[in-house]
């Protein structure tokens, strides 16, 4: 038996206790069951940020042991982040991706994740999307920075079709301080699920169902009371 059919039977049984036409309750229960199943379905992650992979020509940006690259992005809604990626080529190495609220102050780092980059693939010489997946990072609406670093010799493509707000670089030449860059661009892809704001929570299916059953029951009682009463004269 399907989830919707099972829910329909369960709701029909509960509503029958209230009383009234079985045909009416049957249709009502099926409508409520379909709605409750819809609310119970898990929300699929989607790309919240997707700049595209960019082009390796004429050259990309190096990501070596002596520097890190960052990009600023904006979340319009509270979100649960599930993956962080960049379009990367190069050698097998240990890398990390970090999320900052203010990139120019390392004390505001929110979270950091380690991953292993894959070696150069002759079939995909321009690189491929690499990073971390299966994470659970809650971010409120606002502006953030995503930063990548590596202990190997990697490169990130340039000339992306959808550049982000701005970019920055941290290197040995700047005394390991973040500095803004007006020329660097590289591919970023962030997956996640947009969450409701704190002020407008989505009710649980059971709570929503209980509320609807109560409204239907109240309407049934009011309908009975509104029937006209025939007075019998002696």
N, C-alpha and C positions, 0 to 999 in steps of 0.2 A: 504494500500500500504506500502511495506517495506521501510526502510530508504534508502537502496541502490537503489531501483527502483525509489523512489521519487527524489533522487539526480541525478539519470541518466536522468530523464525527464527534470529536471531543467538545467543541463549542456548541454543537447542536444539542448534546446531552445536557450541558450546563444551562442553556437557555430554556430547554423544555421544562426545567424545574420552576421557572418563573411563571409559566402558564401561557396560554394563548394558542393561536393557530399553529399547528405543526408545519403546515406548508409555509407560513410566514417565517417561522423560526429556521426552517431548512435553508431558505434563501439567505436569510440574515447570517446564519452560521457560516455558510460558504463564502460570503463576502468578507466577513471578519477573518476567516481562516486564510484566505488569499492575502489579505492585508497584513496579517501577523507574520506570515511566511516571508513576505516581501521585506518587512522591517527586520526580520531575523537573518536575512542573507548577509554574509560578510562583504564589506566594502573592499574592492580590489584596489591595490596600489597602482598609481599612475605616475607619469613623469611630471613632477612639479616644476623642474628646471631642465631644459634640454636645449643646449646651444647648437647641437650638431657636431660632427667630428672635426670639421675644418679640413684644411688642405696642407699637405706636407711641403708644397712648393711656395716660395723658393726655399724656405727653411722653417723648421719649427723652433720651439724654445727648449733649451736643454734643462734637464732636471737631474742634477748630479749632487754629489756629496757637499758641494760648496754653496748650494743655493736652494731656496724653496720658492714656490709660486703660489699665488692666492688670487681669488676672484670674489667680488662682492655680488650677493644676490638678495632678493627681496621675497618674503613670504607674505602673501596678502591675508592668509588665514592661519589659525593654529593648525599645526601639522604633525603627524607622526612619520618620521623619516625611516625608510626601510633600506635604502641603498645609496651609496655615494661613489661616483665613478668619474674618471677622466679618460679621454682617448689618448692612449699612451703606446709608444713603441720603445724598442731598445733592448737592454739585457735583462736577464733574470736578477732580481735584487729585492732587498727588503725596502718597503715603502710605507708611508703613513699618510692618512688624510685626517685633517682636523677641522673643527668648526669653531669659529670665533664670533663674538658679538662685535668686537672692535679689534681689527687686525693690527692696529698700530700700538696695541698694548697686550703683550703676551699673557698678562694676568687675567684677561677676560676669555681665555680659551674655555669652551664649553665641554667638548669631548674630542677624543682622538682615537683612531682605529688603525691597526697595523695590517698590512697585507703583503703578499709576495707578487711582484710583477713577473709576467711571463716573458720568455726570450723572444727575440725577433722572429717573426713568422714570414717565410718567403712568399706564402700565398697572400698574406696581408701586410705588405711592406710598409703601409702607412700607419700601422698599429691597430689597436682594437680597444674597446671599452674595458677598463680594468679598475678595480677598487674593492669595496666591501659590500656585502649583501647580507640580508637577514638580520639587520640591526633594528633596534627599537629606541629611537631618539625623538623625544617630544620637544618641539620648538614652538614658541608662541609667534604670532604674527609680528613681523619686524624685519630688520636688515641684518644680514650675517655675512661672514666671509668663510669660504672653503679653501683650505690650503693643502698642498701636496709637497712631500719631500721624499727623497730616495737616497740610498747609500750606493747606488750603481750609476750607470750611464744610460739615462733614458731621455726621451724627447716627447714633446707635446706639439701637436699640429697647430698651425696658425690659420688666420683668415676664416674664422668660424662664421656661419651664416647668421647666428643670433647672439652677438656679443653681450656680455653681462654689464652690470652697472659700471664697474671699474676693476682694475687689476693692481697687484702689488708684487714686489719681489723682496726676498731677504737673502743676503749673501755674505760671504766672508769679506767682500769689498766694502760693505756698508756697516761693518762691525756687527753683523748678525742682527740688524735692525730692519723692520719692515719699512719700505719706502714705496710710494705710489708709482705706477708706471702708466704712461699714456700710449704705449705701443704694444705691450704684451696682450695677447688673446690666446685662449686655449679652450678646448672642449670640456664641458661639465654636464653631467647628467645626474639628477637627484630624483629618486623615486620616493613616494610616500602617499599618505592618505590625509586629506584635509579633514580636520576635526571641528565639531561645533564649538562656538565660543562659550565661555564660562557662563554667560548670562542667558543662553538659550539652549539648555541641554535637550537631547532627543530622548523621549521616554522609552523605557524598556518595553518590549512587546507585551509582556504580561500586564504591566501597569496600564498600557494603552488599551488592552483588551478589557480589563476590568472597568475602566472608565466608560468605554462604549457600551458594555453590558448594562451598567448602571443607568446610563442615559436612555437606553432602549426600554429598560424596565420602568423607569419613571414615566416615559411617554406612554407605555401601555396602561399604567394606572390612571394617568390623566385622561386617556381616551375613554376608559370605562366610566369615569366619573362624569364625563361630558355627555353621556347618553341621555336623551330626554326621558323624563319620568311621566308616565300616563296616569292622570288622576281619575279615580273611579267615583262618580257621584251616585249617591243613593237615590 
